[in-house]
Amino acid sequence: AMEVFGRYEAIVAPDGSQEKLDRYLTLARQAVRDATALKLDELPLETFDAPTRLAVFWLRLHGRSDVPKGDARFLAQSDELRIEDIRGPLLTESKAGFRLRTDAPETISPGSSTFEVARAVAAAWTKGASEAVAAVLTVADREPADEHLWAVIGDLVAQLPPSDTVAKALTAVQRNAGAIGNLVHRRAVSDKREDAQMSLEDLMEVKR
């Protein structure tokens, strides 16, 4: 990217507009990431949602160290993300730069990224073991056998120090995956029964 801009006075796009250096730096970062052919549990990184792709790659590059704000912006742009959108949910900011979050997210929903759900699972295990983890998966609308979620959980365990509280919690979650899955299925059956009962009560109310 720097070589191209250093060789010419200006880089002009097909539509006649002048290209900016930021675009080429973003393309360069994307090329570096793609060249690594990073996989999680044999799942290509590009099959994950954008915030999770960024978090996984960030963790590999920088761990939980502070990253200068300029570098952080370029990393985010590699996944077509704006730093303003992921500040808070994914990153914390200080004078030293940005740092990847591994603590519990403030909220969780079906729209949460896989990385956020994995963090919520870790926090849930610490507070309420299998029952709490099953509740998180239910709220996040994740199947117990969600291979992308388990891949991220496994990657966090592998990348974080064994003594880390998140790594310890997720290791325990891995050992109890079967029990957690059973609890999620029980919750689903219970919810269906409640829905059926409410529907019947509504129908009886109409008949009256």
C-alpha positions as CSV (number, residue, x, y, z in Angstrom):
1,A,0.0,0.0,0.0
2,M,2.8,2.4,0.9
3,E,4.7,1.4,-2.2
4,V,1.9,2.3,-4.5
5,F,1.3,5.7,-2.9
6,G,5.0,6.4,-2.9
7,R,5.4,5.7,-6.5
8,Y,2.7,8.0,-7.9
9,E,1.6,11.6,-7.3
10,A,-2.0,10.4,-7.2
11,I,-4.1,7.2,-7.4
12,V,-7.2,7.7,-9.5
13,A,-10.2,5.3,-9.3
14,P,-12.1,4.3,-12.5
15,D,-14.8,6.9,-11.8
16,G,-12.2,9.7,-11.7
17,S,-12.1,10.2,-8.0
18,Q,-8.8,10.2,-6.1
19,E,-8.2,7.2,-3.9
20,K,-7.1,7.6,-0.3
21,L,-4.3,5.8,1.5
22,D,-6.8,4.5,4.1
23,R,-8.5,2.3,1.5
24,Y,-5.2,0.7,0.5
25,L,-4.1,0.1,4.1
26,T,-7.5,-1.6,4.7
27,L,-7.0,-3.8,1.6
28,A,-3.5,-4.7,2.8
29,R,-4.8,-5.8,6.2
30,Q,-7.5,-7.8,4.6
31,A,-5.0,-9.5,2.4
32,V,-2.8,-10.4,5.3
33,R,-5.7,-11.9,7.3
34,D,-6.9,-13.8,4.3
35,A,-3.5,-15.2,3.6
36,T,-3.3,-16.7,7.1
37,A,-6.4,-18.8,6.2
38,L,-7.4,-18.7,9.8
39,K,-9.8,-21.4,10.9
40,L,-11.6,-22.1,14.2
41,D,-12.4,-25.8,14.6
42,E,-12.0,-26.2,10.8
43,L,-14.5,-23.4,10.3
44,P,-13.1,-20.6,8.0
45,L,-12.9,-17.3,9.8
46,E,-15.0,-15.6,7.0
47,T,-18.0,-17.8,8.0
48,F,-18.3,-15.9,11.3
49,D,-20.1,-12.6,11.8
50,A,-18.0,-9.4,11.4
51,P,-17.5,-8.5,15.1
52,T,-16.5,-12.0,15.9
53,R,-14.0,-12.1,13.0
54,L,-12.5,-8.9,14.3
55,A,-12.3,-10.1,17.9
56,V,-10.7,-13.5,17.0
57,F,-8.1,-11.8,14.8
58,W,-7.5,-9.1,17.3
59,L,-6.9,-11.6,20.1
60,R,-4.4,-13.5,17.9
61,L,-2.5,-10.3,17.1
62,H,-2.6,-8.3,20.3
63,G,-4.1,-10.5,23.1
64,R,-5.6,-8.1,25.7
65,S,-3.0,-5.4,25.3
66,D,-3.8,-1.9,24.4
67,V,-3.8,-1.1,20.7
68,P,-3.1,2.4,19.4
69,K,-6.3,4.1,18.2
70,G,-5.1,4.4,14.6
71,D,-4.2,0.7,14.3
72,A,-7.6,-0.2,16.0
73,R,-9.5,1.8,13.4
74,F,-7.7,0.0,10.5
75,L,-8.4,-3.4,12.1
76,A,-12.1,-2.5,12.3
77,Q,-12.2,-1.3,8.7
78,S,-10.8,-4.7,7.6
79,D,-14.2,-6.1,8.5
80,E,-16.1,-3.0,7.3
81,L,-16.8,-2.0,10.9
82,R,-16.7,1.5,12.4
83,I,-14.8,1.8,15.7
84,E,-17.7,3.9,17.0
85,D,-20.1,1.0,16.6
86,I,-17.9,-1.6,18.5
87,R,-16.6,0.7,21.2
88,G,-18.4,-0.6,24.3
89,P,-19.8,-3.9,23.0
90,L,-16.4,-5.2,21.8
91,L,-13.7,-2.8,22.9
92,T,-12.8,-0.6,25.8
93,E,-11.1,2.8,25.3
94,S,-8.4,4.5,27.3
95,K,-5.7,7.1,26.6
96,A,-3.4,4.2,25.6
97,G,-5.8,3.0,22.9
98,F,-8.4,0.2,22.6
99,R,-8.5,-3.1,24.3
100,L,-10.5,-6.2,23.5
101,R,-13.2,-7.1,26.0
102,T,-13.5,-10.6,27.4
103,D,-15.8,-9.7,30.3
104,A,-19.6,-10.1,30.3
105,P,-21.5,-7.9,27.8
106,E,-24.1,-5.6,29.2
107,T,-26.9,-7.2,27.2
108,I,-27.5,-10.3,25.2
109,S,-30.0,-11.0,22.4
110,P,-30.5,-13.0,19.3
111,G,-28.7,-10.2,17.4
112,S,-25.6,-10.4,19.6
113,S,-22.3,-11.5,17.9
114,T,-21.0,-15.0,18.6
115,F,-18.0,-13.5,20.5
116,E,-20.4,-11.6,22.8
117,V,-22.5,-14.7,23.4
118,A,-19.3,-16.7,24.3
119,R,-18.4,-13.9,26.8
120,A,-21.9,-14.1,28.3
121,V,-21.6,-17.9,28.6
122,A,-18.4,-17.5,30.6
123,A,-19.9,-15.0,33.0
124,A,-23.1,-17.1,33.3
125,W,-21.1,-20.2,34.3
126,T,-19.3,-18.3,37.1
127,K,-22.7,-17.1,38.4
128,G,-25.0,-20.1,38.0
129,A,-23.2,-23.0,36.2
130,S,-25.1,-25.0,33.7
131,E,-28.6,-23.5,34.4
132,A,-27.3,-20.0,33.8
133,V,-25.5,-20.9,30.6
134,A,-28.6,-22.6,29.3
135,A,-30.6,-19.4,30.0
136,V,-28.0,-17.4,28.0
137,L,-28.3,-19.7,25.0
138,T,-32.0,-19.5,25.2
139,V,-32.1,-15.7,25.3
140,A,-29.5,-15.5,22.5
141,D,-31.6,-18.0,20.5
142,R,-28.6,-20.3,20.0
143,E,-28.8,-24.0,19.5
144,P,-26.8,-26.1,22.0
145,A,-24.8,-27.6,19.1
146,D,-24.0,-24.2,17.5
147,E,-20.6,-25.1,16.0
148,H,-19.6,-21.4,15.5
149,L,-20.2,-20.7,19.2
150,W,-18.3,-23.7,20.4
151,A,-15.5,-22.9,18.0
152,V,-15.2,-19.4,19.6
153,I,-15.4,-20.8,23.1
154,G,-12.6,-23.3,22.2
155,D,-10.5,-20.5,20.7
156,L,-10.8,-18.3,23.8
157,V,-9.7,-21.2,26.0
158,A,-6.7,-21.8,23.7
159,Q,-5.7,-18.1,23.5
160,L,-6.2,-17.0,27.1
161,P,-3.9,-18.0,29.9
162,P,-5.1,-21.2,31.7
163,S,-5.3,-19.2,35.0
164,D,-7.6,-16.6,33.4
165,T,-11.1,-16.7,34.9
166,V,-12.8,-16.6,31.5
167,A,-10.7,-19.5,30.3
168,K,-11.5,-21.5,33.4
169,A,-15.2,-20.9,33.1
170,L,-15.3,-21.8,29.4
171,T,-13.2,-25.0,30.1
172,A,-15.9,-26.0,32.6
173,V,-18.6,-25.2,30.0
174,Q,-16.9,-27.4,27.5
175,R,-16.9,-30.3,30.0
176,N,-20.6,-29.8,30.7
177,A,-21.7,-29.3,27.1
178,G,-24.1,-32.3,27.2
179,A,-25.8,-31.2,30.4
180,I,-26.2,-27.7,29.1
181,G,-27.7,-29.0,25.9
182,N,-30.3,-31.0,27.8
183,L,-31.2,-28.0,29.9
184,V,-31.7,-25.9,26.7
185,H,-34.0,-28.5,25.2
186,R,-36.0,-28.7,28.4
187,R,-36.5,-25.0,28.4
188,A,-37.7,-25.1,24.8
189,V,-40.2,-27.9,25.6
190,S,-41.4,-26.0,28.7
191,D,-41.8,-22.8,26.7
192,K,-43.9,-24.6,24.1
193,R,-46.2,-26.1,26.8
194,E,-46.7,-22.6,28.3
195,D,-47.5,-21.2,24.8
196,A,-50.0,-24.0,24.2
197,Q,-51.7,-23.4,27.5
198,M,-51.9,-19.7,26.9
199,S,-53.4,-20.3,23.5
200,L,-56.0,-22.7,25.0
201,E,-56.9,-20.2,27.7
202,D,-57.3,-17.4,25.0
203,L,-59.6,-19.7,23.0
204,M,-61.8,-20.5,26.0
205,E,-62.0,-16.8,26.8
206,V,-63.3,-16.1,23.3
207,K,-65.9,-18.8,23.5
208,R,-67.2,-17.3,26.8
